[in-house]
Amino acid sequence: MQERKFPRSRAFLGAKILFNDGHSSYDCIIKELSEGGAQIKVENALAVPQQFNLLFSDGRNFDCEVRWRRINAIGVEFQKG
């Protein structure tokens, strides 16, 4: 069993992955969310850069770093500061 720093909750939130100084983006869906990160469903996980800004549909945004990738999903850690 994998131990986590923060408990995860299921979610279904629309968001955008922003990169290239905000000039490029991908639509995505937040599937699981915790205080420290998220699991994100995307069309092509390999096209997502290692670091990006995640903008939630409710206006929240987080600097993120990819921790794992699958074909159509990524796990990210929210970066502090």
C-alpha positions in Angstrom: 0.0 0.0 0.0 1.3 3.4 -1.0 1.5 6.1 1.7 0.7 9.6 0.8 1.6 12.9 2.4 -2.0 14.2 2.0 -5.3 12.4 1.7 -6.9 12.5 -1.8 -10.5 13.2 -2.6 -12.3 12.3 -5.8 -13.1 15.3 -8.0 -14.5 16.2 -11.4 -13.3 19.7 -12.1 -12.5 21.4 -15.4 -9.1 23.0 -15.7 -6.4 24.2 -18.1 -2.7 23.3 -18.2 -0.9 26.5 -19.1 2.7 26.7 -20.3 5.0 28.6 -22.7 4.4 31.8 -20.6 0.6 31.3 -20.9 0.6 31.2 -24.7 -0.1 27.4 -24.9 -2.7 25.4 -23.0 -4.5 22.0 -22.8 -7.9 21.4 -21.4 -8.0 18.7 -18.7 -10.1 17.3 -15.9 -9.0 17.0 -12.3 -10.0 13.4 -11.2 -8.4 13.4 -7.7 -7.3 16.3 -5.5 -5.3 16.7 -2.3 -3.6 19.6 -0.5 -0.3 18.6 -2.2 -1.3 17.6 -5.7 -3.7 16.1 -8.2 -4.4 13.4 -10.7 -5.3 14.9 -14.0 -6.9 13.4 -17.1 -5.5 14.7 -20.3 -5.8 13.7 -24.0 -2.1 13.1 -24.4 0.0 13.0 -21.2 3.3 12.9 -23.2 2.6 16.3 -24.7 2.4 18.0 -21.2 5.6 19.7 -20.1 7.3 18.7 -16.9 6.4 22.0 -15.2 3.3 24.1 -15.8 0.6 26.2 -14.3 -2.8 24.5 -13.6 -5.8 26.9 -13.8 -9.0 25.5 -12.2 -12.4 26.6 -13.7 -13.1 28.3 -10.3 -10.1 30.6 -10.7 -7.6 28.8 -8.4 -4.2 28.1 -9.9 -1.1 26.2 -8.9 2.4 25.8 -10.2 2.8 22.0 -10.8 5.5 19.5 -11.5 4.7 16.1 -13.1 5.5 13.1 -10.8 4.1 10.3 -13.0 2.6 9.8 -16.5 0.2 7.3 -18.0 -1.2 7.4 -21.6 -4.0 9.8 -20.7 -3.3 10.9 -17.1 -0.7 12.6 -15.0 0.0 12.9 -11.4 1.3 16.3 -10.3 2.7 17.8 -7.1 1.8 21.4 -6.3 5.0 23.6 -5.9 5.3 25.9 -3.0 6.2 29.6 -3.3 
